[in-house]
């Protein structure tokens, strides 16, 4: 973590300890907007160009999407630090702002007895969404999560809340090449949680169609599902802007079953499953482009084709 980020993190912790969450959110929305227009203006312009080319929009609209996407990262940062600092009861109250659509899908998939891979993206308060899923699962299955960021004390504090509700999360790092251990955990009955919107040079990829272009998309979830016969459960969290009260929606999609591709080779199955995941991700981003935090990954995904 850079010196600037350490100072920001320290300031955020102090604000959370003293002020209500709504005030801290407004304060960091203002701060994020100021930084976007000053120190991070080049990044704002860069992401604006990506949004403009990807969604075929005029520059003004693309700038608005890139700006709100930048603010969304600060919004998430507030909730992440709250999860680390506050009590379990307060985190639970916060997670109740996430409404779960089709929660019966999770329960029915758990009852089927097969390994499960949950795939999601960095959108809105995605960690609160994962907490909500774990609150439904409770102690029925252990969870393994694959992350690309380095470990930190703040992360340990945040993830300790999952253990307190009976779902301890085992975190594996992409830098440690977690494929074999992930497969072992799936075969032992763990649920695997994976973000599929990461830089393409951080993991093995396959070429799919994504936003109308040939794109290098991570193939790990598909390959692990094929090897373990796991069901893939796509889900994501977005902010409901039609609600007067703060409300986030956890949307659960239909499962992708690798056993549906019986007569295909391993590479063909990998391509088909990765494409199916990519279709979901593209639809999510198209519906809520200003809440997606990872626009900057797209040029690298296109450049490798």
C-alpha positions as CSV (number, residue, x, y, z in Angstrom):
1,X,0.0,0.0,0.0
2,X,1.4,3.4,-1.0
3,X,2.0,6.2,1.6
4,X,-1.0,8.1,0.2
5,X,-3.3,5.1,0.6
6,X,-2.1,4.5,4.1
7,X,-2.9,8.1,5.1
8,X,-6.3,7.8,3.4
9,X,-7.0,4.5,5.2
10,X,-6.0,6.0,8.5
11,X,-8.2,9.0,7.9
12,X,-11.1,6.7,6.9
13,X,-10.7,4.6,10.1
14,X,-10.9,7.7,12.2
15,X,-14.0,8.9,10.4
16,X,-15.7,5.6,10.9
17,X,-14.9,5.5,14.6
18,X,-16.5,9.0,15.1
19,X,-19.2,9.6,12.5
20,X,-22.3,7.8,11.2
21,X,-21.8,5.7,8.1
22,X,-24.1,8.0,6.0
23,X,-21.9,11.0,6.8
24,X,-18.7,9.1,6.0
25,X,-20.1,7.9,2.7
26,X,-21.0,11.5,1.7
27,X,-17.6,12.7,2.8
28,X,-15.7,10.1,0.8
29,X,-17.9,10.6,-2.2
30,X,-16.8,14.3,-2.1
31,X,-13.2,13.3,-1.6
32,X,-13.3,10.7,-4.4
33,X,-14.8,13.3,-6.7
34,X,-12.1,15.8,-5.9
35,X,-9.3,13.3,-6.4
36,X,-10.8,12.1,-9.7
37,X,-10.9,15.6,-11.1
38,X,-7.3,16.5,-9.8
39,X,-4.7,13.8,-9.0
40,X,-6.5,11.0,-10.9
41,X,-7.7,13.0,-13.9
42,X,-5.5,11.0,-16.3
43,X,-7.0,7.8,-15.0
44,X,-10.5,9.3,-15.4
45,X,-9.7,10.2,-19.0
46,X,-8.3,6.8,-19.7
47,X,-11.3,5.0,-18.3
48,X,-13.6,7.4,-20.2
49,X,-12.0,6.3,-23.5
50,X,-12.4,2.7,-22.6
51,X,-16.1,3.2,-21.7
52,X,-16.7,5.2,-24.9
53,X,-15.2,2.5,-27.1
54,X,-16.8,-0.4,-25.3
55,X,-20.3,0.9,-25.0
56,X,-20.3,3.1,-28.1
57,X,-21.3,6.3,-26.2
58,X,-20.7,10.0,-26.6
59,X,-17.8,11.3,-24.5
60,X,-20.0,13.2,-22.0
61,X,-22.0,10.1,-21.1
62,X,-18.8,8.0,-21.0
63,X,-17.2,10.5,-18.6
64,X,-20.2,10.3,-16.3
65,X,-19.9,6.5,-16.2
66,X,-16.2,6.5,-15.6
67,X,-16.6,9.2,-12.9
68,X,-19.3,7.3,-11.0
69,X,-17.2,4.1,-11.3
70,X,-14.3,5.8,-9.6
71,X,-16.6,7.0,-6.8
72,X,-18.0,3.5,-6.4
73,X,-14.5,2.3,-5.4
74,X,-14.5,4.9,-2.5
75,X,-18.1,3.8,-1.6
76,X,-16.9,0.2,-1.4
77,X,-13.8,1.2,0.7
78,X,-16.0,2.7,3.4
79,X,-18.1,-0.5,3.8
80,X,-14.9,-2.6,3.6
81,X,-13.4,-0.7,6.5
82,X,-16.7,-0.8,8.4
83,X,-16.6,-4.6,8.1
84,X,-13.1,-4.7,9.5
85,X,-13.7,-2.2,12.4
86,X,-17.3,-2.7,13.6
87,X,-19.0,-5.4,15.5
88,X,-20.7,-8.4,13.9
89,X,-24.2,-7.0,14.8
90,X,-23.4,-3.8,13.0
91,X,-22.1,-5.6,10.0
92,X,-25.2,-7.8,9.9
93,X,-27.4,-4.7,10.0
94,X,-25.4,-3.3,7.1
95,X,-25.8,-6.5,5.1
96,X,-29.5,-6.4,5.5
97,X,-29.4,-3.5,3.0
98,X,-28.7,-6.2,0.5
99,X,-31.9,-7.9,-0.9
100,X,-31.4,-11.4,-2.2
101,X,-33.3,-12.3,-5.3
102,X,-34.1,-16.1,-5.8
103,X,-32.4,-17.1,-2.5
104,X,-34.0,-20.5,-3.0
105,X,-31.6,-21.2,-5.8
106,X,-28.7,-21.2,-3.3
107,X,-30.5,-23.6,-1.0
108,X,-31.5,-26.0,-3.8
109,X,-27.9,-26.0,-5.1
110,X,-26.5,-26.7,-1.6
111,X,-28.9,-29.6,-1.3
112,X,-27.7,-31.2,-4.6
113,X,-24.5,-32.3,-2.9
114,X,-22.2,-31.3,-5.8
115,X,-19.2,-28.9,-5.6
116,X,-20.0,-25.3,-6.3
117,X,-18.0,-22.4,-7.8
118,X,-19.5,-19.0,-7.3
119,X,-18.3,-16.4,-9.9
120,X,-18.8,-12.7,-9.5
121,X,-17.4,-9.3,-10.4
122,X,-16.1,-6.1,-8.6
123,X,-19.4,-4.2,-8.7
124,X,-21.0,-2.1,-6.0
125,X,-20.6,-3.4,-2.4
126,X,-19.6,-6.9,-3.6
127,X,-18.1,-7.9,-0.2
128,X,-21.4,-7.3,1.5
129,X,-23.0,-9.5,-1.2
130,X,-20.6,-12.3,-0.3
131,X,-21.4,-11.8,3.4
132,X,-25.1,-12.1,2.6
133,X,-24.5,-15.4,0.7
134,X,-22.5,-16.8,3.6
135,X,-25.3,-15.8,6.0
136,X,-27.6,-18.0,3.9
137,X,-25.1,-20.8,3.7
138,X,-24.1,-20.5,7.4
139,X,-22.2,-23.7,8.4
140,X,-23.4,-26.0,5.6
141,X,-20.2,-25.7,3.5
142,X,-16.7,-24.2,4.1
143,X,-15.7,-21.6,1.5
144,X,-12.4,-21.0,-0.3
145,X,-11.9,-17.6,-2.0
146,X,-9.3,-16.8,-4.6
147,X,-8.0,-13.2,-4.4
148,X,-5.4,-11.3,-6.4
149,X,-4.6,-8.7,-3.7
150,X,-1.9,-9.2,-1.0
151,X,-3.0,-10.1,2.5
152,X,-3.4,-7.4,5.2
153,X,-4.5,-7.0,8.8
154,X,-7.5,-5.1,7.6
155,X,-8.5,-8.0,5.4
156,X,-8.1,-10.4,8.3
157,X,-10.4,-8.3,10.5
158,X,-13.0,-8.0,7.7
159,X,-13.0,-11.7,7.0
160,X,-13.2,-12.6,10.7
161,X,-16.8,-11.6,10.5
162,X,-17.5,-14.5,8.1
163,X,-16.0,-16.9,10.7
164,X,-18.2,-15.4,13.4
165,X,-21.4,-16.4,11.4
166,X,-20.1,-20.0,11.0
167,X,-18.5,-19.7,7.6
168,X,-14.7,-19.3,7.9
169,X,-13.2,-18.3,4.6
170,X,-9.9,-19.8,3.4
171,X,-8.2,-17.3,1.2
172,X,-5.8,-18.4,-1.6
173,X,-3.7,-15.9,-3.6
174,X,-3.4,-15.9,-7.4
175,X,0.3,-15.3,-6.9
176,X,0.6,-18.7,-5.2
177,X,-0.9,-20.6,-8.2
178,X,-3.9,-21.9,-6.3
179,X,-5.3,-24.3,-9.0
180,X,-4.4,-27.6,-7.3
181,X,-5.4,-26.6,-3.8
182,X,-8.7,-25.1,-5.2
183,X,-9.5,-28.4,-6.9
184,X,-8.7,-30.4,-3.8
185,X,-11.0,-28.1,-1.7
186,X,-13.8,-28.5,-4.3
187,X,-13.5,-32.3,-4.2
188,X,-13.7,-32.1,-0.4
189,X,-17.0,-30.2,-0.6
190,X,-15.9,-26.6,-0.3
191,X,-17.6,-23.8,-2.1
192,X,-15.1,-21.8,-4.2
193,X,-15.6,-18.1,-4.7
194,X,-13.8,-16.4,-7.7
195,X,-13.8,-13.0,-9.2
196,X,-13.7,-13.3,-13.0
197,X,-13.0,-9.6,-13.8
198,X,-9.2,-9.6,-13.3
199,X,-6.2,-8.6,-15.4
200,X,-5.7,-11.2,-18.0
201,X,-1.9,-11.5,-17.4
202,X,-2.6,-12.7,-13.8
203,X,-4.2,-16.0,-14.8
204,X,-4.6,-18.5,-17.6
205,X,-7.1,-17.3,-20.3
206,X,-9.2,-18.4,-23.2
207,X,-10.4,-16.3,-26.2
208,X,-14.1,-15.5,-26.1
209,X,-16.4,-12.9,-27.5
210,X,-16.9,-10.1,-25.0
211,X,-18.5,-6.7,-25.8
212,X,-18.3,-7.6,-29.5
213,X,-14.5,-8.3,-29.4
214,X,-12.2,-11.2,-29.2
215,X,-11.1,-11.1,-25.5
216,X,-8.8,-13.1,-23.3
217,X,-11.1,-14.1,-20.4
218,X,-9.9,-16.1,-17.4
219,X,-10.4,-19.8,-17.9
220,X,-9.8,-21.0,-14.3
221,X,-13.4,-21.3,-13.2
222,X,-14.4,-23.3,-16.2
223,X,-11.4,-25.7,-15.9
224,X,-12.0,-26.2,-12.2
225,X,-15.7,-26.9,-12.8
226,X,-14.9,-29.5,-15.5
227,X,-12.2,-31.2,-13.3
228,X,-14.4,-31.3,-10.2
229,X,-17.8,-31.6,-11.9
230,X,-18.8,-28.4,-10.0
231,X,-21.9,-26.3,-10.7
232,X,-21.0,-22.7,-11.5
233,X,-23.3,-20.2,-9.8
234,X,-23.0,-16.6,-11.3
235,X,-24.1,-13.8,-9.0
236,X,-23.5,-10.1,-8.6
237,X,-24.5,-7.1,-6.4
238,X,-25.8,-3.8,-7.7
239,X,-27.2,-0.7,-6.1
240,X,-31.0,-0.2,-6.7
241,X,-31.1,3.4,-7.8
242,X,-35.0,3.3,-8.1
243,X,-35.3,2.9,-4.3
244,X,-35.6,6.0,-2.0
245,X,-33.9,4.0,0.8
246,X,-30.4,2.6,0.3
247,X,-30.9,-0.8,-1.2
248,X,-28.5,-3.2,-2.9
249,X,-29.7,-6.3,-4.9
250,X,-27.9,-9.6,-4.9
251,X,-28.9,-11.2,-8.2
252,X,-28.5,-14.9,-8.6
253,X,-28.4,-16.3,-12.1
254,X,-29.1,-19.8,-13.4
255,X,-26.3,-22.3,-12.9
256,X,-23.8,-23.4,-15.5
257,X,-23.4,-27.2,-15.4
258,X,-20.2,-28.6,-17.0
259,X,-22.0,-32.0,-17.4
260,X,-24.2,-30.4,-20.0
261,X,-21.3,-30.5,-22.4
262,X,-20.9,-34.3,-22.6
263,X,-19.6,-34.8,-26.1
264,X,-17.1,-31.9,-26.1
265,X,-13.3,-32.1,-25.5
266,X,-11.8,-30.4,-22.4
267,X,-10.7,-27.4,-24.4
268,X,-14.2,-27.1,-26.1
269,X,-15.9,-27.3,-22.7
270,X,-13.5,-24.7,-21.3
271,X,-14.4,-22.3,-24.2
272,X,-18.1,-22.9,-23.9
273,X,-18.3,-22.4,-20.2
274,X,-16.0,-19.4,-20.2
275,X,-18.2,-17.9,-22.9
276,X,-21.3,-18.5,-20.8
277,X,-19.7,-16.8,-17.8
278,X,-18.6,-13.9,-20.1
279,X,-22.2,-13.4,-21.4
280,X,-23.4,-13.0,-17.8
281,X,-20.6,-10.5,-17.0
282,X,-21.2,-8.5,-20.1
283,X,-24.9,-8.2,-19.3
284,X,-24.2,-7.1,-15.7
285,X,-21.8,-4.4,-16.8
286,X,-24.1,-3.2,-19.6
287,X,-27.0,-2.8,-17.1
288,X,-24.9,-1.1,-14.4
289,X,-21.8,0.3,-16.1
290,X,-21.2,3.1,-13.6
291,X,-21.1,0.6,-10.7
292,X,-18.4,-1.6,-12.2
293,X,-14.9,-0.9,-10.8
294,X,-12.7,-2.7,-13.3
295,X,-13.0,-0.8,-16.7
296,X,-9.2,-0.5,-16.8
297,X,-8.7,-4.3,-17.3
298,X,-10.3,-4.3,-20.8
299,X,-7.4,-3.0,-23.0
300,X,-5.1,-5.7,-21.6
301,X,-7.8,-8.4,-22.3
302,X,-8.1,-7.2,-25.9
303,X,-4.4,-6.7,-26.4
304,X,-3.5,-10.3,-25.8
305,X,-5.8,-11.6,-28.6
